Amino acid sequence: MTTLRWDRPDERWLAYLERLAQACIARDHNELDKLLRLNVSSHLPRAILDEVEFFRRARAGTLRAPLQVLRYLHTMRQLAAGTAETQQFMLPLSTGATRSVRRVKSSVLRRAARRR
């Protein structure tokens, strides 16, 4: 696998995450072992690795769901489906916010000048 792009995940990465999520849901210890031995597993965030490790070691009777793995899979699907224009929203800055920052800075400067 080539370098992983976090802004646009490819099909192989999504397929890997899908297999990982399904193995966690099924509590398939052998599949989880196999998936964690692949080089691509080094690209997983620490929280996801910790949760997958929990499911790899968990007993059959656990009722915990792999929520972090499923959230991460959902996020990667959203990034893969989105266009470049919708990936980041521009938030307009109100003029009131910049004025209040200026007021705070000027009042701090005045207090500092009085102390000298």
Sequence and secondary structure as in RCSB ss.txt:
>XXXX:A:sequence
MTTLRWDRPDERWLAYLERLAQACIARDHNELDKLLRLNVSSHLPRAILDEVEFFRRARAGTLRAPLQVLRYLHT
MRQLAAGTAETQQFMLPLSTGATRSVRRVKSSVLRRAARRR
>XXXX:A:secstr
     SSS  HHHHHHHHHHHHHHHHT HHHHHHHHHSGGGGGS HHHHHHHHHHHH  TT     HHHHHHHHH
HHHHHHS TTTSS      HHHHHHHHHHHHHHHHHHHHH 
